């Protein structure tokens, strides 16, 4: 029927052992490079319905860890905010609990505040705008470790970029971690945390143990 003909072709994605063609599905096939297959599969996906309301597509937080005070300092928060509505909308920034200051759009002032219950709200009046702000966060001392319980705004994708002294290591169970990476500055390293759609991240920054001097070895 015409209605059935209008439906996009369904692609069934299966994995098979490359060295055992007998285990592959029966039928005619044409071998194509994997990158080309991915392009064909993406082109075959049905168009997504336009999203209504406002949302944060991605957010990126960057800061420097100050070990003398146990603080994430010089923090910057950037976010890409999109809206599918023509009318201005209020966007909830929950569960954000990082103290953000100087919040503004990249091209002008932002209107935002909190409700009596403490919910942070942002007025979104454009289809797509870049949001910027500053922050600092005090950590909690646990012996040789500083703990930072970070709760970000809900977003499709989130990342953290932290500049940390070289003698410290960093971990976060809710993120894919890259580091330590060279920072171009002696004594400092960069750590990148990819949270995906997660909004909660417990960051642990631990001081490495001092290496004890080796005992002298006397050979007779």
C-alpha positions as a Markdown table, in Angstrom:
| # | Residue | x | y | z |
|---|---|---|---|---|
| 1 | Unk | 0.0 | 0.0 | 0.0 |
| 2 | Unk | 1.0 | 3.7 | -0.3 |
| 3 | Unk | 1.1 | 4.1 | 3.4 |
| 4 | Unk | 3.5 | 1.1 | 3.8 |
| 5 | Unk | 5.7 | 2.4 | 0.9 |
| 6 | Unk | 6.1 | 5.7 | 2.7 |
| 7 | Unk | 7.6 | 4.0 | 5.8 |
| 8 | Unk | 11.5 | 4.1 | 6.0 |
| 9 | Unk | 13.4 | 0.9 | 5.5 |
| 10 | Unk | 14.2 | -0.8 | 8.8 |
| 11 | Unk | 17.9 | -1.6 | 9.4 |
| 12 | Unk | 18.6 | -4.6 | 11.6 |
| 13 | Unk | 22.1 | -4.1 | 13.3 |
| 14 | Unk | 23.8 | -7.4 | 14.2 |
| 15 | Unk | 27.4 | -8.5 | 15.0 |
| 16 | Unk | 28.9 | -11.5 | 13.4 |
| 17 | Unk | 32.4 | -13.2 | 13.6 |
| 18 | Unk | 34.4 | -11.7 | 10.8 |
| 19 | Unk | 36.4 | -14.8 | 10.2 |
| 20 | Unk | 33.4 | -17.2 | 10.0 |
| 21 | Unk | 31.2 | -16.3 | 7.0 |
| 22 | Unk | 29.1 | -19.4 | 7.6 |
| 23 | Unk | 27.7 | -17.8 | 10.7 |
| 24 | Unk | 26.5 | -14.7 | 8.8 |
| 25 | Unk | 22.8 | -14.2 | 8.0 |
| 26 | Unk | 21.7 | -15.9 | 4.8 |
| 27 | Unk | 21.0 | -13.9 | 1.7 |
| 28 | Unk | 22.7 | -11.6 | -0.8 |
| 29 | Unk | 25.0 | -9.0 | 0.6 |
| 30 | Unk | 27.3 | -6.2 | -0.5 |
| 31 | Unk | 30.4 | -5.4 | 1.6 |
| 32 | Unk | 31.0 | -1.7 | 2.3 |
| 33 | Unk | 33.5 | 0.1 | 4.5 |
| 34 | Unk | 32.3 | 0.5 | 8.1 |
| 35 | Unk | 32.4 | 4.3 | 8.0 |
| 36 | Unk | 30.2 | 4.2 | 4.8 |
| 37 | Unk | 27.8 | 1.9 | 6.6 |
| 38 | Unk | 27.4 | 4.3 | 9.5 |
| 39 | Unk | 26.7 | 7.1 | 7.1 |
| 40 | Unk | 24.0 | 5.1 | 5.4 |
| 41 | Unk | 22.5 | 4.0 | 8.7 |
| 42 | Unk | 22.3 | 7.6 | 9.9 |
| 43 | Unk | 20.8 | 8.8 | 6.7 |
| 44 | Unk | 18.1 | 6.2 | 7.0 |
| 45 | Unk | 17.0 | 7.3 | 10.5 |
| 46 | Unk | 13.6 | 9.0 | 10.6 |
| 47 | Unk | 13.7 | 12.7 | 11.4 |
| 48 | Unk | 13.2 | 13.5 | 15.1 |
| 49 | Unk | 10.2 | 15.4 | 16.1 |
| 50 | Unk | 10.9 | 19.0 | 17.1 |
| 51 | Unk | 11.5 | 19.2 | 20.8 |
| 52 | Unk | 9.2 | 21.5 | 22.7 |
| 53 | Unk | 10.2 | 23.6 | 25.6 |
| 54 | Unk | 13.7 | 24.7 | 26.6 |
| 55 | Unk | 16.6 | 22.5 | 27.4 |
| 56 | Unk | 20.4 | 22.4 | 27.9 |
| 57 | Unk | 22.0 | 20.6 | 25.0 |
| 58 | Unk | 25.5 | 20.5 | 26.6 |
| 59 | Unk | 27.3 | 22.1 | 29.5 |
| 60 | Unk | 31.0 | 22.4 | 30.2 |
| 61 | Unk | 32.6 | 23.3 | 33.6 |
| 62 | Unk | 36.3 | 24.2 | 34.0 |
| 63 | Unk | 38.2 | 25.0 | 37.2 |
| 64 | Unk | 41.6 | 24.9 | 39.0 |
| 65 | Unk | 42.1 | 22.9 | 42.1 |
| 66 | Unk | 43.7 | 24.9 | 44.9 |
| 67 | Unk | 45.2 | 22.3 | 47.3 |
| 68 | Unk | 46.0 | 24.8 | 50.0 |
| 69 | Unk | 42.3 | 25.6 | 50.6 |
| 70 | Unk | 40.7 | 22.6 | 49.0 |
| 71 | Unk | 38.7 | 24.7 | 46.6 |
| 72 | Unk | 37.8 | 24.5 | 42.9 |
| 73 | Unk | 38.6 | 28.1 | 41.9 |
| 74 | Unk | 38.5 | 30.3 | 38.8 |
| 75 | Unk | 35.5 | 28.2 | 37.7 |
| 76 | Unk | 33.7 | 28.8 | 34.4 |
| 77 | Unk | 30.4 | 27.4 | 33.4 |
| 78 | Unk | 29.3 | 27.3 | 29.8 |
| 79 | Unk | 26.0 | 25.9 | 28.4 |
| 80 | Unk | 24.2 | 25.7 | 25.1 |
| 81 | Unk | 20.5 | 26.4 | 25.7 |
| 82 | Unk | 17.9 | 25.6 | 23.0 |
| 83 | Unk | 14.2 | 26.1 | 22.8 |
| 84 | Unk | 11.6 | 24.7 | 20.5 |
| 85 | Unk | 9.0 | 27.4 | 21.4 |
| 86 | Unk | 8.6 | 30.8 | 19.9 |
| 87 | Unk | 7.4 | 32.3 | 23.2 |
| 88 | Unk | 9.8 | 32.9 | 26.2 |
| 89 | Unk | 9.9 | 30.0 | 28.6 |
| 90 | Unk | 11.3 | 29.4 | 32.1 |
| 91 | Unk | 13.9 | 26.7 | 32.2 |
| 92 | Unk | 14.6 | 24.9 | 35.5 |
| 93 | Unk | 18.3 | 24.5 | 36.2 |
| 94 | Unk | 17.8 | 21.8 | 38.8 |
| 95 | Unk | 19.5 | 19.9 | 40.3 |
| 96 | Unk | 22.2 | 22.5 | 40.0 |
| 97 | Unk | 23.7 | 23.4 | 43.4 |
| 98 | Unk | 27.0 | 24.9 | 42.4 |
| 99 | Unk | 27.1 | 28.6 | 43.4 |
| 100 | Unk | 27.0 | 30.3 | 40.0 |
| 101 | Unk | 27.7 | 34.0 | 39.8 |
| 102 | Unk | 27.7 | 36.6 | 36.9 |
| 103 | Unk | 25.4 | 34.4 | 34.9 |
| 104 | Unk | 24.8 | 35.9 | 31.4 |
| 105 | Unk | 24.2 | 35.2 | 27.8 |
| 106 | Unk | 27.2 | 35.5 | 25.5 |
| 107 | Unk | 25.4 | 38.3 | 23.8 |
| 108 | Unk | 23.6 | 40.0 | 26.7 |
| 109 | Unk | 22.3 | 39.9 | 30.2 |
| 110 | Unk | 20.4 | 36.9 | 31.5 |
| 111 | Unk | 17.2 | 37.0 | 33.5 |
| 112 | Unk | 17.3 | 34.3 | 36.2 |
| 113 | Unk | 16.6 | 33.7 | 39.9 |
| 114 | Unk | 15.3 | 31.2 | 42.4 |
| 115 | Unk | 11.8 | 30.4 | 43.6 |
| 116 | Unk | 10.8 | 30.5 | 47.3 |
| 117 | Unk | 11.5 | 26.7 | 47.4 |
| 118 | Unk | 15.0 | 27.3 | 46.1 |
| 119 | Unk | 14.5 | 26.1 | 42.5 |
| 120 | Unk | 16.8 | 28.0 | 40.1 |
| 121 | Unk | 15.0 | 29.3 | 36.9 |
| 122 | Unk | 16.3 | 30.9 | 33.7 |
| 123 | Unk | 14.2 | 32.9 | 31.2 |
| 124 | Unk | 14.8 | 31.5 | 27.7 |
| 125 | Unk | 13.7 | 33.8 | 24.9 |
| 126 | Unk | 15.6 | 32.6 | 21.8 |
| 127 | Unk | 15.9 | 29.4 | 19.8 |
| 128 | Unk | 19.6 | 28.9 | 20.7 |
| 129 | Unk | 22.0 | 30.9 | 23.0 |
| 130 | Unk | 25.2 | 30.4 | 24.8 |
| 131 | Unk | 25.1 | 30.8 | 28.6 |
| 132 | Unk | 28.1 | 31.7 | 30.7 |
| 133 | Unk | 28.9 | 32.0 | 34.4 |
| 134 | Unk | 31.5 | 31.8 | 37.1 |
| 135 | Unk | 31.8 | 29.6 | 40.2 |
| 136 | Unk | 33.9 | 28.2 | 43.0 |
| 137 | Unk | 33.3 | 25.1 | 45.1 |
| 138 | Unk | 34.7 | 24.2 | 48.5 |
| 139 | Unk | 35.7 | 20.6 | 48.9 |
| 140 | Unk | 35.5 | 18.3 | 52.0 |
| 141 | Unk | 38.8 | 17.0 | 53.4 |
| 142 | Unk | 39.1 | 13.2 | 53.9 |
| 143 | Unk | 42.7 | 12.5 | 55.0 |
| 144 | Unk | 44.8 | 12.8 | 51.8 |
| 145 | Unk | 41.7 | 13.2 | 49.6 |
| 146 | Unk | 39.5 | 16.2 | 48.8 |
| 147 | Unk | 35.9 | 15.3 | 48.0 |
| 148 | Unk | 33.6 | 17.5 | 45.7 |
| 149 | Unk | 30.0 | 16.5 | 45.5 |
| 150 | Unk | 28.9 | 18.3 | 42.3 |
| 151 | Unk | 25.3 | 18.5 | 41.1 |
| 152 | Unk | 24.9 | 20.0 | 37.7 |
| 153 | Unk | 21.9 | 21.2 | 35.7 |
| 154 | Unk | 20.1 | 18.6 | 33.7 |
| 155 | Unk | 21.7 | 18.4 | 30.2 |
| 156 | Unk | 22.0 | 16.1 | 27.2 |
| 157 | Unk | 25.8 | 16.1 | 27.6 |
| 158 | Unk | 28.0 | 17.4 | 30.4 |
| 159 | Unk | 31.8 | 17.6 | 30.9 |
| 160 | Unk | 34.3 | 18.8 | 33.5 |
| 161 | Unk | 37.8 | 20.1 | 32.8 |
| 162 | Unk | 40.0 | 20.4 | 35.9 |
| 163 | Unk | 43.5 | 21.7 | 36.3 |
| 164 | Unk | 45.2 | 19.8 | 39.1 |
| 165 | Unk | 48.7 | 19.8 | 40.6 |
| 166 | Unk | 50.8 | 17.0 | 39.2 |
| 167 | Unk | 51.1 | 15.2 | 42.6 |
| 168 | Unk | 47.4 | 14.7 | 42.8 |
| 169 | Unk | 45.2 | 12.0 | 41.1 |
| 170 | Unk | 41.5 | 12.4 | 40.2 |
| 171 | Unk | 38.6 | 10.0 | 40.0 |
| 172 | Unk | 34.8 | 10.1 | 39.4 |
| 173 | Unk | 32.7 | 6.9 | 39.3 |
| 174 | Unk | 30.0 | 8.5 | 37.2 |
| 175 | Unk | 32.3 | 9.8 | 34.4 |
| 176 | Unk | 34.6 | 8.6 | 31.7 |
| 177 | Unk | 37.9 | 10.0 | 32.8 |
| 178 | Unk | 40.8 | 11.1 | 30.6 |
| 179 | Unk | 44.0 | 12.1 | 32.4 |
| 180 | Unk | 46.4 | 13.1 | 33.6 |
| 181 | Unk | 47.0 | 15.1 | 30.4 |
| 182 | Unk | 49.8 | 17.6 | 29.8 |
| 183 | Unk | 48.8 | 21.2 | 30.5 |
| 184 | Unk | 51.8 | 23.1 | 29.1 |
| 185 | Unk | 52.6 | 24.2 | 32.6 |
| 186 | Unk | 55.3 | 22.6 | 34.8 |
| 187 | Unk | 53.8 | 20.9 | 37.9 |
| 188 | Unk | 50.2 | 20.9 | 36.6 |
| 189 | Unk | 48.0 | 18.3 | 34.8 |
| 190 | Unk | 44.6 | 18.4 | 33.1 |
| 191 | Unk | 41.8 | 16.0 | 33.7 |
| 192 | Unk | 38.7 | 15.7 | 31.5 |
| 193 | Unk | 35.5 | 14.0 | 32.8 |
| 194 | Unk | 32.7 | 13.1 | 30.4 |
| 195 | Unk | 29.4 | 12.7 | 32.3 |
| 196 | Unk | 27.1 | 12.1 | 29.3 |
| 197 | Unk | 23.6 | 12.7 | 30.6 |
| 198 | Unk | 24.5 | 12.3 | 34.3 |
| 199 | Unk | 24.0 | 15.4 | 36.5 |
| 200 | Unk | 25.7 | 14.1 | 39.7 |
| 201 | Unk | 29.4 | 13.6 | 40.0 |
| 202 | Unk | 31.4 | 12.9 | 43.1 |
| 203 | Unk | 35.0 | 14.0 | 42.3 |
| 204 | Unk | 37.8 | 12.7 | 44.5 |
| 205 | Unk | 41.2 | 14.4 | 44.3 |
| 206 | Unk | 43.9 | 12.5 | 46.1 |
| 207 | Unk | 47.4 | 13.4 | 47.0 |
| 208 | Unk | 50.0 | 10.8 | 45.9 |
| 209 | Unk | 52.0 | 9.1 | 48.7 |
| 210 | Unk | 55.5 | 10.3 | 49.0 |
| 211 | Unk | 58.0 | 7.7 | 47.8 |
| 212 | Unk | 60.1 | 6.5 | 50.7 |
| 213 | Unk | 63.8 | 6.6 | 50.1 |
| 214 | Unk | 65.3 | 3.3 | 49.1 |
| 215 | Unk | 67.4 | 1.4 | 51.6 |
| 216 | Unk | 71.0 | 1.2 | 50.7 |
| 217 | Unk | 72.2 | -2.1 | 49.4 |
| 218 | Unk | 75.6 | -3.3 | 50.3 |
| 219 | Unk | 77.2 | -5.9 | 48.1 |
| 220 | Unk | 80.1 | -8.0 | 49.4 |
